[in-house]
Amino acid sequence: MTTDTHPEHEAPPMTEATVLATIDGREVDVGSGTTILEAARACGVRIPTLCHHPDLADVGVCRVCVVEVEGQKNLQPSCVFPITQPLEVRTHTPRVAAARRDIVDLLLSEHYGDCRTCARNGSCELQDLAAEYGVDHYRFGQRTEPAFSVDDGGPSIVFDPDKCVLCLRCVRTCAELQDVRALSVTGRGTGVRVATFAGLPLSSEFCINCGQCLNRCPTGALTAMDVTARVRDMLDDPRKHVVIQTAPAPRAALGEEFGLPPGTPVTGQLNTALRELGFDKVFDTTFAADLTIIEEGVELIGRLYRSMVLGEPDVALPMFTSCSPGWVKYLEHAYPSYLPHLSTCKSPQQMFGTLIKTWYAARSGLDPADIVSVALMPCVAKKFEAARPEMTDSGYADVDLVVTARELAKMLRQQGIDLPSEPKSGFDDPFGNATGSGVIFGVTGGVMESALRTVLELVTGEPVENLYEHADITPVRGFDDVRLLELTIPDAGGPVPALVAHLVPDWNWLRGVALRVAVVHGTATARRVIEDIRAGGWFAACHFIEFMACPGGCLGGGGQPIPTSLEIRKARARAIYAEDTAYGEAGHARKSHENPTVARMYAELLTDGPGGETSHRLLHTAYTARGTFVLTDERG
């Protein structure tokens, strides 16, 4: 098998001009154009910020980071002041401290709300600045009445404009990172504020519910729709059988809420803590991720066979992944004509929800009406997904409640549970078996790698470890906006496994085929890729593309611990890949088709096999160009 990752052409090395800066007496050589803020951090000097975020371009609107620059009459915002010649900077003179205190006091004078009841109490950057600069009274007054109404009508996001400090992080996130532009700036002078484009609620706007604005908002202006009280009510109801599925991405990040370094896995401790909260069963979402790979991989093979062998002209290729609800909603709004390219597979969360209220309920002798299905997810768009009216294939809401990593951390603290000190325990049967492939769904490229592990092994008839060392398909890993992989199927193919024998008679038609795949994260990048497909570019010739709405994939989801940055997301990814590796070291399966519980599911419930009628009724949904879901069995 040959592979080509299409590396970018490397430019010849260039000698960068450097400039000597002196910051609080510390000398540092930096590249010309480096900002004072960057230079200060390089030499260990801390400058407080508010509108700055490492994921975004700086605009210098808050002025909290002002410093004194020798030769400059006025204080300068360090985040946007480029160093192009030698200069001397002082960051904590009395004049600087007084200016920062004035700025914080002015922000507080326009900031309405009770910090004690705010969702960001204890993790609010404005609150931290007030404490740092000794704010003990409102020097410029305090608003006593709200000026705006709270937008809390959607399933995912709550927007309280009275807590906004006009840092514009949310606007920049929505435009720069996601290219959605559901939020914008309106008004002039003292009437300037952040609002939706037409002043309508976020739930009725072109908002994809990704929650990236939440992860970068420094205050409580943007928060997730909190369902912890509802979960607590269900746990306290003796008539309810409450189960929870936990996704791998929050398990790699929850420790951050309890002071652990980013990337510290807490899966075992979390299982114990959830039982102490009162959940009757703790299940692993990665089981459903394995199931998704089987269904999605078979769907891809079927599409390729229909296109390449049967010559059907209407086969939508490349096939797009459908695990990310933010990405799905983005496609519905921005490119509805490309909806046929989406895999018809539900996300692992929704597949799991359906199975809990059908197979699990019957096997356990439970009335599905008495089962409360909760999902721990890294993503606020999962709340939107669970609330979609078509997600009721079980006859009930397939998933009742979705809690984010931040919400669960709140519940644990309220119960007095210190997560890091909990003893480790495993998942409950019958959904305790998972594979390393299911785990890596939590990081960008993980769905693609998992699919390739299974598809390549099914097609070639040999272990994928013979093609990629330790089954690590590293070309699709990483945090580049796009990763490309072209691999040629070898001439020697194995027999068609029973798993897909109902779809294809042999593999002769795939021998020597150059399979093209791509991995994309962030919807701004997704737009560029779709436009390339429309123009007939490289991506138009792809067979399979993984799209994730959030930077870094699920581990960078809008419900993950705050703060976030590229380095934090990389640390979480290392934890996820380490868990995948641990599966192999412990002798457990790392490929989805080797999951014994998945095999049992097909033997007992999905008896007509992957992609069969039962699977389509329970685990799939079809998309239409009208931008809405339609259940597969209701199509004309």
N, C-alpha and C positions, 0 to 999 in steps of 0.2 A: 504494500500500500504506500502510495506517495502522498505527501502533504505539502501544501503551500500556504503559508500564513500571510502572504502579500505584505511583507514589511514595507514601511515607508522608506523612500530613498533618503539615506542619511546625508545631511549637508556637511561639507567640510568643516572641520573645527575652526572656530573663530576666536580670536583673542579679544576678550571683553575689556573695555576700558574701565578702570576702577578709580574710585574717588575716596579720599580719606575724610571720614566724618568723626567728630568728637562729640560724644553724647554723655553728658554728666561726667566729663573727664575721662571717659573710656574711648579709646581710639578704635575705629573699625573701618576696614577697607571693604567697600561695597561696589557693585556694578553701577555704572552711571545710569540714573533714572530710578534707582531703588528709592522707595519712599522712606521718610524718617521713621515711620512706624516699623517697617520691616528691618531697617538698620538697627533700631533700638532693641528689637527682639533678638537680632543676631548677636548682640553683645550683652544680652541679659538684663536689659533695662525694660521694666514694665511701664507701658502707657495705657491708661484705661480707655476703653472705647465703648460705643453704643451702636452706631450705625454700621460699623465695620463687621464683616463676617468673612472667614477665610474662603468660603465657596463663592463669594460675590465680588464684582468689581466695586471699588470704593467710590463714593460720591461726596463724602465730607459734609453731610448735612447736619449732624448733631453737634459737632464742635467740642465734644467731651475730650477728644484727644489733643487739644491745643497744646502747643509748646512754644518756648521762646527760641527764636533763631537769631543769632548774632547778625546785626545789620538790618534786621526787619523791624519796622516800627510796631506792627501789630502781631499779636499771637497768631500762629499758623496751625492749621489742622494737619497733624502729622501723617494721617492716612493717605493724603493726596499731595503732599509736598515732596516733589522729586529731588533727589540729591544729584546735582549735575556738576558741582564744584565743591572744593573743600569748605566745610562749614562747621560751626560749633552750635550745639543745641543744649538747652537746659529744659528738663522735663518736670521738675517739681519745685520751682521757685514759688515764693509767696504769691506773686502775680498770677502764675499758672493755677495754683491751688484755688485762689479766690475766683478766678474765671470759671473753673470747673464747678465749684460750689454754686455759683450763680446759675450756671446752665442747668444743673440738677434741680435747683429750687424752682426755676422757671418751668421745667418739665413737670414737676410735681404740682405746680399751681394749676395746670391744665389737665391733670390726670385724676379722673374720678373713679372711686371704688374703694372698697374696704380690703386692704391687703390680707387681713386675717382669713377672709373667706374666698380669696382669689385662688384659682387653680395653680397659679405660679408662685404662691406664697412659699418662700424659702428657696426658690430657684429663679427669681426675677432679677434681671440685670439692673433695672432701675432701682430696685430695692437695695441691691448690693452697693450701688454707687452712692445712694443716700446714706447708707451706714458708713461707707468709706470716708465720705466727706463730712461726717458729723452732723447730718441734718436731723435736728430734734424738734423743729417747729417749722411751720409754713411761713417763710418770710414774705412771700409774695401772695399770700392768701391761698385759699383752697376752694375748689368747686364743691358745692353742697347738693347740687341737683344734676342728674344726667342730662346731657345735651342730645343724645342719640338713643335710639332703641337698639336692643341686642338682637342680632340675627341668630336665632337658635332654632330655626324651623327645619333644618336639614338633618340627615341621619349621621353626618360625619363631623362637621365643623361648626363651631360657635364663634361669631365675630362680634366683639364689643368695642365699638369705635371710641368710647370714652376712655379706654385704657391705652389707646394708641399714642405713641410718642413721635410719630412721623419720621421714624428712622428709614422708612421705605424698604426695609429688608424684604417684606412680604411682596411688594410690588416688583422688586428686582428679581426675587426668586421665581415668581410666577412668569416673568418675561424672559429672564436670562437662562435659568436652569430648565424651565418647563415649556416655555414658548406657548403658554396658555393665555395669559393676559386677562384673567378673570378679575384682577384687582388693578386699580389705577388711581391716580391722584386727581382730585377734583377741587374746584374753588380757587380763590385768590386771597392773598394776604392772610389775615387772621381766620379766614374761612376755609383755608386749605385742609383737606382731610383725605384719608384713604377710603375708597368706596368701590363697589362693583361698577362695571362699565356703564350700566344703565340705571344704577341705583336700586336694582332688584335684589332679592335675597340670593345668597350664594347657591342655594339649592335649585334656583331657576336660571342661573347663569351658566356660561360655558366654564364651569369649574369641574375638574375631574376628580375632586375629593382626595387628591394624592397626599395632602397635608404637609407638603414641603414648606409652605409658609409657616406652619405651626412650629416646625423644627428650628426656624430662624428668627421668629418673633422674640424680642427680648423681654416682653411683658406678657400680661394675660389678655392681650387684645384678640389673639387668635388661639383657640384651644380646641381640643377634641370634645365631641359630644360624650359626656360622662355617663356611663351606665352602671357604675359600681353599686349604686343604691339598689338598682333593680336586680343585679346579681345577688346582692346580700339578701334581698327579700326572698329570692328563689332558694337560696341555701338554707334559709330559716324556715321554709315551708316543708313540713314532714311528708306532705303528699307528693312532693316532686323528687324525681330522680335526676340529679344534676350532674352532668358529665362535662368535662372540658378537654379540648384538644389543644396542644401547644405546638406552635411552629418553631422551627430551628432558629430563625433570626432573633426573636426576643430572648431566647435562651442564651444566645451569645452576647447579649447586651444588658440584661436585667441587673447583673452585678454592679453596673455603673451607678444605678440608683442607690446602692448601698455602700458606695465608696471604693469598690473594687476597680482595678485598672480596666480600661476598654479591652475587650477580647478575652475576658475571664469567663469560661463556660460555667454555668450553674444549673445544668439540666437535672442532675440527680437531686440537688438540694431543692430545686423548684418542685419536683414531684412530691416530695415530702411536705413542703409548705402548702401546696394546693390541697392536700388531704387534710391538713390542719385547719385550713379555711372552711372545710366542710364538703368539698366535692366528693361525690360518691365514686367516680371513676376518673382517672387521669390517663388520657390517650395521647398518642404521638401522631401529629399531623403528617409526619414523614411517611407513615403507612399509606395515606391517601396520595402523597406525592409519588410513591412507587406505582400506585394504581394509575395515576395520571400519565406517567411515562409509558406504561403498557398501552393505554388507550391512545395516547397522542402518537406514539411511535407507529402503532398499527395504522392509525389514520394517515400518517405521512406515507407509509409504504403503499397504502391503498390509493392515495392520490397520485403517487409516482407511477404506479402500475396502470391506472386508468389513463394517464397522460401519455406515457412512453410506449405502452404496449397496445392498449385498446384505442388510442388515438382520440380520446374524447376531447373536444375542443373547449369545453367550458370548465375544465379543472382549474381551480384557482391556485396558482403557484406564483411566488413562494408561499408556503404555509407559514402563518404567524402563530406564535404561542398565545395562549389566552389565560394565563395564570394571574396576570396583574390586572385587577379591576380598574385601576387608574388608566392604564394603557388602553383597555377595552373602551372605556368611556371617551378617552381622547379620540380614538379611531371613529367611534360613533358620531362624534360632533364634527371632527375636522375632515375625515376622509370616509364618509359612509359607503362610498362605492367600493371600498376595499374590504368591507366586512366579510365577504365570502372567503377571503384569504385567512381569516381567523380559524384556528382549530375550533372544532365544536365542543371540545372537552371543557367541562367546568373546571374551576380552580380546585386544588386539593381541599381547601376549606369547605367548599360547597359539595364536593363529592363525599367528603367525610360526613357532612351533615345529613345527606340523604341516606347513607348507610346506617347511621346511628338510629334514625327513625324508622328504618325498614328491617334490615338484616339483624342488627343488634337488638332491636326491640323484640322481634320475634324469637330470637335465640335466647333472650333473657326472660321471656314471659312478661314483658312490660307493655303497657298501653302507651303508644307513642305520644298520646296527648299528655301523659304525665312526665315525659322526658323533657328536660331543659338542656338544650345543646348550646354550650358556650365555647367560644374560640378565642384563644390568646394569640393575637396577631401583631405584627410590627407596623400595621398599616391602617390608617383611618378610612381608606377607600374600602376596606373589607367590611366596615359597618354599612356603607352604601350598598355593597354587593349583597350582603345578607338580607337587606331590606327590599331588594328588588322583588316585585310581586310574582315574577315567574319562577323564583327559586323555591318552589313548593312541590317538587316531584314526589316527595314522600307522602303528600297529602296534608302536610303541615309546613310551617316555616322550617326549612331544612336546618338552618342555623338561627337560633333565637337571639343570642346576644354576642357581641364581639367586644372584647376588652383589649386595649393596647398594653404595651409594656409599661407605660407610665401609669395607667390606671391600675394595673395589677400591683405595681410597687406601692401605690397609695393604699390599696386594700391590705397588703401585708403589713405595712407600717401601722395602720389603724388597729390591726389585730395584735400588734406587738411582736410580730415575727421578724427576726433578723435573718434574712435569707442566707448570707454566707455561713452562718453557724449551724444551719440545718444539716442533719445527716442525709446522706444520699440514699435514694431508692429508685426502683425502676418504674416503668409504665405498667399499666394494667392490661390484662388480656381482655378481649381477643385482639386488641389493636396495639399490642406492645412490640410487635416485630416490625422493624424497618431496616433500611439499608443505608449505606453511605451515600448512595445516589439521591435518596430522599432528603438527606440532610443538606446537601449542597444546593438545593433549591433556594436556600436563603441568600445566596450571593449571585451577583450578575454573572452569567455564563453557566450557572449551575444546572438550569433546566436543559440547556444544550448539551452539556457534558453528560448528564444522566441519560438523555435520549440517545446520544451517540454510543455510550457504553452498551446499551441494550440493542439498538438497531444493528450496530456493527457485528455484535456477537450472533444475533439471529441470522444475519445475512451471510457472514463468512463461515460460520460454523466452528470458529476457533475462539479461544479466550481473548478478550480485548487486551489483556495484559501482554499478548504477543505483538500487539500493534502499538501500544503505548505503555511504557513502563509503569507498573503498579496501577494500571488503568487510569492514570492521571492524564487527562487530555488537556495539557497545559496551554496549547494555543488559544483555547477559548477562555482562559482565565485572565484576570487583570482588570484594571480600571480605565483603560482607554475607552473613549466614547464608543468606538466600534472595534470589534475583533472579527477578523475574517479567516475562514479556513476552507481550503479546497482539498479534498482527499479523493483518491482514485480507488474504487472498489477492486480488489484483486481478482484475477481470473478464476481462482479456485474458490468455489462457493459450496457451502454445506447443504444438506437436505433442508427442506422447508420444515421448521418446527411445527408441532401440532398447534401451537399458540396462534399461528397465522395461516395454517393450511387452508382455511376456508376463504382466504383472500387471494392467494397467488399459487400457481402450480409449481413454480421453480424460481431459481434466482438467475437464470441465464441472461435475462434482460437487463440485469444490473452489472454484469461483469464488465469491467473497464470503464464504467461510468464515473465521471468526475463529479462528485457530490459537493455542492457549494452551500455553505452555511455561514451565518453571521450572528453576532451577539450585539445588542444595542441596549443602552440604559439611559434614562432621561428622555422626556418627550420632546425636548428641543432637538436632540439628536435624532429621535424617531421621525420628526418632520423632515429632516434632511434626507433620511434614508427613503422615506416614501416618495419624496420629490424626485430622488434619483431613480426609483422604480418607474415613476410616471414618465421620466425622460428616457427610459430604456437603458439606464446605466448598468454598472456592475451588479447592483443588488437585484435588478430585474431578472438576472439569470440564476439567482439563488434558488435553492429548493426549500430551505427552512431557515427562518429567522426568529431568534428569541428577542422579544421586546419586554423591557421592564420600565415602568413609569418613573421609578425613583432612582436617584444617583446611587450606584453601588448595588442596586437590586433591593430585595426585601430588607436587608440589614440596614439600609438607609431610609427605611419607611417613615412615614409621617407620625407614627405612634411610638417611635423608639426614644430612648433616653436622650435628653438634651444636656450638653451641646452635641453638635455633630460637626465633623470635618472630614477631609479625605483621610487623614491619619487615623482617626477614630474608626472610620469605616473599614480601613485596611486591617486594623487590629481585630475587628469583629470577623472579617473574612478569614483571618488566620485561625480563629477559634473554630469556625465552621469546617474549614478544610482539615484541621487537626482531628475533629470528631469523625470525619469521613475516614481518615487514615486509621484512627483507633478501631473502627469497625473491622478493617482488614487485619490489623495486628491481633485482634481478639478472635480471629477466625470466623467473623460474621460476614454476611453477604454485603457486597458493595455495589451490586447491580440490581436494578428494580425487578427484573424478571426472575430473580432468585429468591424473592421474598416468599416464604412458605405460606404466610397468611393471605397474600394476594392470590396464590395458587388455589388456596382453599375457597376464597371468595368466588373464583370462577367455577369451581366445582359445585358449590352449594347454591349460589345466587345467580351469577352471570353465566349461566350454563350454555348460552349460545356463543360464548367467547368474546374476546375483545372486539369492539366495534359492532357487536351483535345487537339485536332488537332490545334486549333487556338493558344492556349497557347504555344504549342511546336513550332509552326512556328514563334511566336514573342518573346517568353520569354525564350526559351531553346536553347541549342546547344549540340551537341554530341561530344564526344572525341574519338579519335582513338589511337591505340598503336603506331602510327607513330609520335605522339607528335604534332599533328596539330588539329585544330578545324574543324569539318565538320558540316554544317547545317543539322538539323534533317531531314528536308523534302527532302534532297538530298541523303540520305542514300539509298543504294540498297536494 
